[in-house]
Amino acid sequence: MKTLMVDMDHVITNGRYFDYICEFLGENLELEKQQTYYLQDLVSHQKEEFWEWVKEKNFYEKAPLYQDCYSVLEKLNQKYELYIVTAYLWTDVIDLSGENLKNKYYYLRKMLPFIKPKQYIFTTNKKMIPFDIKVDDRVDNLEQASTKILFSAWHNKKLTEKELKEKGIIRVNDWKEIEELLLNEK
């Protein structure tokens, strides 16, 4: 059975991080218009105040799954040795990372109950773990995979098909495309 790594943030859910940044700034920003992967750059001038304000908030409370994610993951879980692999450390506020880990754990338990906790991998470096297939929104996290699937997100839209092809990466825009690619193969 082939191994399959699926990232959590910006692949399964966006969480509430960007919502909290907008609320803190008192602005209605659009995620798709952001240029940086690191959304905390938007509050860099008020970093300490932001983390103090947000430290008690759950970034996954009431965060929806992406459309079709549940049903496709349920099918993938039957065909592949599936793991949800997600980073949880915040380097700016390392001591708050334990709360983030807990919130991610309980989110996965609640939203994807068919995926067992032994299928969760919480790490800081996804590219060091080999899998047959990887699905992630960051190109560098796709290293050490035979099949590399880039999930489209605001920060990777500028990558051209030529650039992706040179790296052996397939771009998908939604969970239906993942279903077609990984479940409906001939």
Helices and strands as residue ranges (DSSP letters): E 3-7, H 17-25, G 31-33, G 39-46, H 47-54, H 69-79, E 81-87, G 91-96, H 97-111, G 117-119, E 120-123, G 126-128, E 131-136, G 139-142, E 145-151, H 161-166, E 169-172, H 175-183
